[in-house]
Amino acid sequence: MSDLANLTQTLEDAFKKVFTNYMNSWHMNETKAEKVLSDRLAAENFNNVVWYLMVMIGMFSFIIVAILVSTVKSKRREHSDDPYHRYIEEDWTAKLKNQILIMENPMAN
């Protein structure tokens, strides 16, 4: 088993060395102007990514805050003295009183 592990490690190191050499030789073929241009493009792309992330996080935060505020407002309105809520409350208390009376006086039925 250790021979197989050593073989795997040897192959991994060989492939890594070949890939690293290929990538290093590929970058050495660039001229100084190309290198400056690629560095500038990388910096600009990074700035664009930062702006994009800031806008996306801002929009997501705005949506979450709007949902939370609307939920709090709807809960606050639910416990107010609006006529619909009072109607439901009176209806439930009337039904509850009827059920209590029926349970207390089973002979009345």
Secondary structure, DSSP 8 states (H G I E B T S, - for coil): -HHHHHHHHHHHHHHHHHHHHHHHHHHHTS-HHHHHHHHHHHHHHHHHHHHHHHHHHHHHHHHHHHHHHHHHHHHHHHTS--HHHHHHHHHHHHHHHHHHHHHH-GGG-
